[in-house]
Amino acid sequence: MPMKKILITGGAGFIGSHVVRLFVNKYPECRIINLDKLTYAGNLENLRDIEAKPNYEFVKGDITDAGFVNELFEQRRFDGVIHLAAESHVDRSISNPLEFVMTNVVGTVNLLNAARQLWLKGDSAFSASRFYHVSTDEVYGSLGDTGLFTEETNYDPHSPYSASKASSDHFVRAYYDTYKLPAVISNCSNNYGSFHFPEKLIPLAIHNIKNNKPIPVYGKGENVRDWLFVEDHARAIDVIFHKGRNGETYNIGGNNEWKNIDLIRLLCEIMDRKLGRAQGESAKLINFVLDRAGHDLRYAIDSSKLQQELGWKPSLRFEEGLEKTVEWYLTNESWLNNVTSGDYKKYYEGQYERR
């Protein structure tokens, strides 16, 4: 029997690298192909520990190139797709929405078309194929002081980023309904953990505290997010990919709601302790800045469907996960320095372009 081939898009990014690592190590009988364009947030240094594994392969490519995507599917004949490739930073979507439309919408449709053309020809070899689309809770819009997003919550995106992800979700469902393409979707809350590009709140704050730079906090810091440890998210993706039901959506949340300002104050306390500073020293770096346009007040995920049907649950309280995250960044200073300086790009050149 031929080795099962799974395409993971965006596998050099923050969440993707954790998913690729989990699948490569857990399923040695499967061929894991990591497709990534290697934009600013894609970093192959995230995967140094598995790049020599016999069941792992990296392919550099752009999912907005339909010809490239179609050829890749025809050549490699993937049995499954885990689609993580996306532009994901809200601020960048406000300044350049078209880039988000191209990657998140057009790129997703290109992948759906390629999968449809390969899997729906009646070939029994693809009878168990699956297209897994990884999305965000931001498609649901904003919550008030109470309530949780469920799989039945109406979509109400407020930023170009969330609008692009909502559109891609709808296309995946449309391909399932129209063409019977075997597909599943998950919507997750904010992720945190190792290998996170430092444009996001937690790694940005860690980097700035360490270097005694101001910590920017939008508005009054009252926006609330549900935080999910990235390794827990990777485990959830594994469970949904293998055990979820086609046509279904599963919400993934960490049951960790925090106001941004409370999160930053906790992070300052941890950093003061780790760096040997007086308690309260890092908190002096907090700098309230003009709020982001269309900034949703609160997100919170109800993940009971995933927990009850597939047996997944988060493994860490936020305080535990944040402590582990800080330790990782302080232990891996060279990674953070390479990312913030842009030197991580040299790794790709040396490892792949100059072979």
Backbone torsions as a table, in degrees:
resi	resn	phi	psi	omega
1	MET	NA	132.8	-178.6
2	PRO	-67.2	152.1	179.0
3	MET	-65.3	136.8	178.0
4	LYS	-67.0	136.3	-178.3
5	LYS	-114.2	123.4	-179.3
6	ILE	-119.2	123.6	175.4
7	LEU	-91.7	126.2	173.9
8	ILE	-115.7	114.3	179.9
9	THR	-89.3	146.4	-178.4
10	GLY	70.3	27.1	-173.6
11	GLY	-77.3	-1.8	174.6
12	ALA	-101.2	0.6	178.3
13	GLY	-85.0	-171.9	-174.6
14	PHE	-60.1	-65.6	-179.1
15	ILE	-69.5	-41.9	-177.2
16	GLY	-57.4	-40.1	-178.5
17	SER	-65.1	-34.1	176.9
18	HIS	-69.9	-38.0	179.0
19	VAL	-68.3	-45.8	179.0
20	VAL	-58.5	-47.0	-178.6
21	ARG	-60.4	-44.9	-179.5
22	LEU	-60.8	-47.4	-176.5
23	PHE	-68.2	-41.0	180.0
24	VAL	-62.5	-43.3	-177.0
25	ASN	-77.6	-34.7	-174.6
26	LYS	-84.4	-27.8	-175.1
27	TYR	-124.7	71.8	-178.1
28	PRO	-63.9	-19.5	179.3
29	GLU	-79.6	-10.2	-179.7
30	CYS	-99.9	146.5	173.5
31	ARG	-92.3	117.4	-177.7
32	ILE	-104.9	115.7	179.9
33	ILE	-106.6	121.0	-178.5
34	ASN	-99.5	112.0	179.2
35	LEU	-104.1	121.1	-178.9
36	ASP	-147.9	141.3	178.3
37	LYS	-78.6	-18.4	-176.2
38	LEU	59.2	57.3	169.4
39	THR	-75.4	-167.3	-176.4
40	TYR	-56.5	-29.2	-175.0
41	ALA	-96.4	-5.0	178.5
42	GLY	-93.1	123.1	-171.2
43	ASN	-138.0	111.1	-178.5
44	LEU	-70.6	-14.6	172.9
45	GLU	-62.2	-23.2	177.3
46	ASN	-62.2	-18.9	-171.0
47	LEU	-122.9	20.1	-178.9
48	ARG	-55.4	-36.0	-172.9
49	ASP	-71.8	-14.3	-178.5
50	ILE	-120.7	-2.1	-170.3
51	GLU	-64.8	-19.1	178.9
52	ALA	-95.7	1.1	-179.5
53	LYS	-65.3	139.2	-175.6
54	PRO	-66.9	-20.2	-178.4
55	ASN	-99.8	13.8	-177.8
56	TYR	-117.9	140.8	177.0
57	GLU	-145.5	136.6	175.4
58	PHE	-105.1	136.0	174.9
59	VAL	-127.5	125.8	175.7
60	LYS	-89.4	128.7	-178.9
61	GLY	-174.3	167.1	-174.2
62	ASP	-115.4	120.6	-177.4
63	ILE	-71.2	-11.3	176.1
64	THR	-80.2	-7.2	177.9
65	ASP	-93.2	97.2	-174.3
66	ALA	-61.3	-40.6	179.5
67	GLY	-60.9	-44.8	178.1
68	PHE	-61.3	-46.4	-177.7
69	VAL	-62.5	-45.6	179.9
70	ASN	-61.3	-42.9	-179.9
71	GLU	-65.2	-39.9	180.0
72	LEU	-62.2	-42.8	179.3
73	PHE	-66.4	-40.3	179.4
74	GLU	-65.5	-40.1	-178.0
75	GLN	-72.9	-45.4	-171.7
76	ARG	-93.2	-23.1	176.7
77	ARG	52.3	64.0	-178.3
78	PHE	-66.8	142.4	174.4
79	ASP	-88.6	-24.7	-177.6
80	GLY	-151.1	155.8	177.7
81	VAL	-131.3	131.4	169.1
82	ILE	-115.8	108.9	-169.3
83	HIS	-98.7	103.2	179.6
84	LEU	-112.9	-13.3	-175.4
85	ALA	-63.0	125.9	-179.5
86	ALA	-168.2	148.7	162.7
87	GLU	-79.6	129.9	-168.1
88	SER	-131.4	-0.8	-176.1
89	HIS	-93.5	119.5	-173.2
90	VAL	-59.3	-44.3	-178.8
91	ASP	-59.1	-41.4	178.9
92	ARG	-66.0	-33.4	179.7
93	SER	-68.5	-29.8	178.9
94	ILE	-70.5	-37.3	-179.2
95	SER	-83.9	-24.8	-178.2
96	ASN	-146.2	72.4	-175.7
97	PRO	-64.4	-31.0	-176.1
98	LEU	-63.1	-35.7	178.0
99	GLU	-60.6	-34.7	179.8
100	PHE	-74.1	-36.7	176.0
101	VAL	-62.4	-44.5	-177.3
102	MET	-64.1	-51.2	-176.7
103	THR	-72.7	-51.3	-170.1
104	ASN	-78.3	-31.5	-179.2
105	VAL	-100.1	-62.0	-177.8
106	VAL	-62.3	-42.3	179.3
107	GLY	-60.9	-41.9	178.6
108	THR	-64.3	-43.4	179.7
109	VAL	-64.4	-37.7	175.9
110	ASN	-59.2	-43.9	178.9
111	LEU	-65.8	-42.0	178.2
112	LEU	-61.7	-43.0	179.3
113	ASN	-63.2	-43.4	-179.1
114	ALA	-64.3	-41.5	178.5
115	ALA	-65.5	-42.0	179.3
116	ARG	-61.0	-45.1	-178.2
117	GLN	-64.7	-33.2	-177.8
118	LEU	-83.7	-44.3	-168.5
119	TRP	-86.6	-24.8	-171.3
120	LEU	-102.9	28.3	177.8
121	LYS	-91.5	-0.1	-179.8
122	GLY	92.8	5.5	179.0
123	ASP	-73.9	119.7	-177.1
124	SER	-63.9	-18.9	179.6
125	ALA	-63.2	-21.5	-177.2
126	PHE	-109.9	22.4	-176.6
127	SER	-67.7	-22.3	-178.9
128	ALA	-109.7	20.5	-177.3
129	SER	-70.3	160.2	179.8
130	ARG	-154.5	137.8	174.1
131	PHE	-107.9	115.5	-177.7
132	TYR	-110.5	116.3	-178.5
133	HIS	-103.6	121.5	-178.2
134	VAL	-97.0	120.9	-175.5
135	SER	-125.5	-163.9	-169.3
136	THR	-130.6	157.8	174.9
137	ASP	-74.3	-11.3	-178.0
138	GLU	-67.4	-17.0	177.8
139	VAL	-64.8	-21.8	-176.7
140	TYR	-82.8	-9.7	-179.0
141	GLY	88.8	-140.6	-173.2
142	SER	-121.2	143.1	175.3
143	LEU	-98.4	158.6	170.0
144	GLY	-80.5	-155.0	-177.2
145	ASP	-71.4	-20.3	-178.0
146	THR	-129.4	170.3	177.0
147	GLY	94.2	165.5	-178.5
148	LEU	-137.1	150.1	170.7
149	PHE	-72.3	131.6	171.4
150	THR	-118.4	176.2	178.4
151	GLU	-65.3	-15.2	-179.9
152	GLU	-96.5	-3.5	-178.7
153	THR	-64.2	134.7	178.3
154	ASN	-67.2	147.0	178.1
155	TYR	-75.4	139.4	-179.9
156	ASP	-154.4	61.6	-174.9
157	PRO	-67.8	145.0	-175.5
158	HIS	-118.6	-6.7	179.4
159	SER	-127.1	159.9	175.1
160	PRO	-56.5	-35.6	177.6
161	TYR	-61.6	-54.5	-176.6
162	SER	-66.6	-31.6	176.0
163	ALA	-65.3	-39.1	179.2
164	SER	-67.7	-38.3	178.6
165	LYS	-71.1	-37.4	176.7
166	ALA	-61.7	-42.2	178.2
167	SER	-61.4	-44.4	-179.4
168	SER	-65.4	-36.9	175.4
169	ASP	-59.1	-45.4	-178.6
170	HIS	-63.7	-37.5	177.7
171	PHE	-64.9	-40.7	178.5
172	VAL	-61.3	-45.6	178.8
173	ARG	-64.5	-37.2	179.4
174	ALA	-64.8	-38.2	178.9
175	TYR	-70.1	-32.6	175.0
176	TYR	-67.0	-46.0	-177.3
177	ASP	-71.8	-42.7	-173.5
178	THR	-80.5	-47.1	-173.2
179	TYR	-105.4	-6.1	-175.0
180	LYS	63.9	29.8	174.8
181	LEU	-67.1	123.7	-178.9
182	PRO	-65.6	113.9	-172.6
183	ALA	-146.2	152.3	177.4
184	VAL	-143.3	152.4	-177.7
185	ILE	-129.8	145.6	167.6
186	SER	-129.6	146.4	176.1
187	ASN	-121.7	122.1	-172.7
188	CYS	-115.7	160.8	174.9
189	SER	-85.0	-176.6	-177.0
190	ASN	-60.5	130.3	178.4
191	ASN	-94.9	152.7	172.8
192	TYR	-148.0	158.7	179.7
193	GLY	145.2	-161.6	-175.8
194	SER	-73.3	155.7	176.8
195	PHE	68.0	22.6	-178.4
196	HIS	-86.2	127.0	-178.5
197	PHE	-63.4	132.5	-170.1
198	PRO	-78.6	38.6	164.9
199	GLU	-97.3	-16.0	-178.4
200	LYS	-85.4	159.6	-167.5
201	LEU	-55.2	-54.3	-172.2
202	ILE	-68.0	-53.1	178.9
203	PRO	-65.6	-31.8	176.6
204	LEU	-63.0	-45.2	-179.9
205	ALA	-64.8	-41.9	178.4
206	ILE	-59.5	-47.2	-179.4
207	HIS	-61.9	-44.2	-177.8
208	ASN	-70.2	-39.8	177.5
209	ILE	-61.2	-46.0	-179.1
210	LYS	-58.7	-34.7	-176.7
211	ASN	-102.6	14.7	177.3
212	ASN	55.0	41.7	176.7
213	LYS	-106.6	157.7	179.4
214	PRO	-59.5	144.0	177.2
215	ILE	-100.8	107.0	-177.8
216	PRO	-74.0	128.5	177.5
217	VAL	-126.8	123.0	-177.6
218	TYR	-65.7	139.4	175.3
219	GLY	56.0	-126.3	177.7
220	LYS	-103.9	6.8	179.6
221	GLY	75.5	21.5	-175.1
222	GLU	-91.6	-3.8	177.9
223	ASN	-66.1	138.5	-174.3
224	VAL	-111.4	133.9	177.0
225	ARG	-130.8	150.2	174.3
226	ASP	-96.6	121.0	-172.2
227	TRP	-102.1	134.0	-176.2
228	LEU	-121.8	123.1	177.5
229	PHE	-64.8	130.1	-169.7
230	VAL	-61.0	-32.8	178.6
231	GLU	-69.6	-31.6	173.5
232	ASP	-67.5	-38.3	177.1
233	HIS	-62.8	-43.4	179.3
234	ALA	-60.6	-40.2	177.5
235	ARG	-63.8	-39.2	179.0
236	ALA	-64.6	-41.1	178.0
237	ILE	-61.2	-42.0	177.6
238	ASP	-59.0	-47.2	-178.0
239	VAL	-65.5	-44.8	-178.0
240	ILE	-66.6	-41.7	-179.4
241	PHE	-60.7	-39.6	-175.3
242	HIS	-92.3	-26.6	-172.3
243	LYS	-124.0	-11.3	-179.2
244	GLY	-67.5	164.6	-179.3
245	ARG	-100.3	134.4	178.7
246	ASN	-57.0	142.5	-179.3
247	GLY	84.4	-3.6	-177.3
248	GLU	-98.1	157.7	171.7
249	THR	-116.0	139.6	177.4
250	TYR	-127.0	126.3	175.7
251	ASN	-88.3	137.0	-178.8
252	ILE	-120.0	116.6	-179.8
253	GLY	-135.3	160.4	-176.7
254	GLY	-98.6	-2.5	-175.2
255	ASN	54.9	39.7	-176.8
256	ASN	-133.6	79.4	179.1
257	GLU	-85.4	128.1	178.9
258	TRP	-140.8	137.6	167.0
259	LYS	-68.2	144.0	-179.1
260	ASN	-55.5	-42.1	-177.1
261	ILE	-67.9	-35.9	177.7
262	ASP	-68.6	-38.4	176.4
263	LEU	-60.5	-47.6	-178.0
264	ILE	-64.1	-39.9	178.6
265	ARG	-64.5	-40.1	175.7
266	LEU	-63.6	-42.8	179.0
267	LEU	-61.6	-39.9	177.8
268	CYS	-62.4	-40.7	178.6
269	GLU	-62.7	-44.6	179.8
270	ILE	-63.7	-45.2	-178.9
271	MET	-64.5	-39.9	176.7
272	ASP	-58.5	-43.2	-179.5
273	ARG	-66.7	-44.3	-177.1
274	LYS	-69.3	-33.8	-176.4
275	LEU	-93.7	-0.3	179.4
276	GLY	72.3	27.1	178.4
277	ARG	-92.4	161.1	174.6
278	ALA	-65.9	139.5	178.6
279	GLN	-59.3	132.6	-177.7
280	GLY	97.4	-11.1	-177.0
281	GLU	-66.6	-48.2	-176.8
282	SER	-69.5	-29.6	-179.7
283	ALA	-62.5	-22.4	178.2
284	LYS	-66.0	-15.9	-178.5
285	LEU	-83.9	-9.4	-178.2
286	ILE	-62.2	129.2	-176.2
287	ASN	-132.8	108.5	179.7
288	PHE	-75.5	128.3	-177.1
289	VAL	-121.4	166.6	-179.5
290	LEU	-54.0	132.5	-175.5
291	ASP	-64.8	150.5	177.4
292	ARG	-68.1	143.0	176.5
293	ALA	-63.1	134.2	177.6
294	GLY	66.2	28.7	-175.0
295	HIS	-74.1	113.2	179.7
296	ASP	-65.4	139.5	-175.0
297	LEU	-72.1	-47.1	-171.6
298	ARG	-148.0	137.0	169.7
299	TYR	-122.1	140.5	173.3
300	ALA	-155.8	132.1	-172.5
301	ILE	-105.0	135.7	168.2
302	ASP	-98.0	107.9	-177.4
303	SER	-102.7	21.7	-175.2
304	SER	-64.2	-32.3	178.6
305	LYS	-61.3	-47.3	179.2
306	LEU	-63.0	-41.3	-178.3
307	GLN	-68.7	-42.6	-175.6
308	GLN	-77.1	-39.5	-175.7
309	GLU	-83.9	-36.4	-172.3
310	LEU	-118.4	-3.3	171.7
311	GLY	80.7	12.3	177.8
312	TRP	-85.6	149.2	169.4
313	LYS	-154.8	153.3	178.8
314	PRO	-65.2	146.5	-173.6
315	SER	-97.7	-17.4	-172.0
316	LEU	-130.1	145.3	164.2
317	ARG	-74.3	154.9	-175.6
318	PHE	-58.9	-41.1	-179.2
319	GLU	-59.1	-39.7	178.9
320	GLU	-67.5	-46.2	-178.9
321	GLY	-65.2	-38.4	179.2
322	LEU	-66.3	-38.6	177.0
323	GLU	-61.0	-46.2	178.1
324	LYS	-62.3	-38.6	-178.8
325	THR	-66.1	-46.0	178.3
326	VAL	-60.1	-44.3	179.6
327	GLU	-59.1	-40.3	-179.3
328	TRP	-63.9	-46.6	-177.7
329	TYR	-66.2	-36.3	179.3
330	LEU	-72.9	-28.6	178.8
331	THR	-81.6	-23.9	-176.1
332	ASN	-115.0	53.9	-178.3
333	GLU	-60.3	-36.3	-177.4
334	SER	-64.4	-37.9	177.8
335	TRP	-61.8	-48.2	-178.0
336	LEU	-64.4	-40.0	178.8
337	ASN	-65.4	-40.2	178.9
338	ASN	-63.9	-39.2	-179.4
339	VAL	-69.5	-46.0	-176.8
340	THR	-70.6	-24.8	179.1
341	SER	-92.6	-14.2	-176.2
342	GLY	88.9	0.4	-177.3
343	ASP	-68.4	-17.1	179.8
344	TYR	-60.3	-25.0	179.4
345	LYS	-64.9	-28.4	-179.9
346	LYS	-65.7	-28.4	179.7
347	TYR	-62.6	-44.6	178.5
348	TYR	-61.5	-44.5	-178.6
349	GLU	-59.9	-44.3	-178.2
350	GLY	-73.5	-34.7	-173.3
351	GLN	-84.5	-32.0	-172.6
352	TYR	-122.4	-46.2	-174.9
353	GLU	-75.1	-23.3	-176.2
354	ARG	-108.2	17.0	-179.6
355	ARG	-65.7	NA	NA
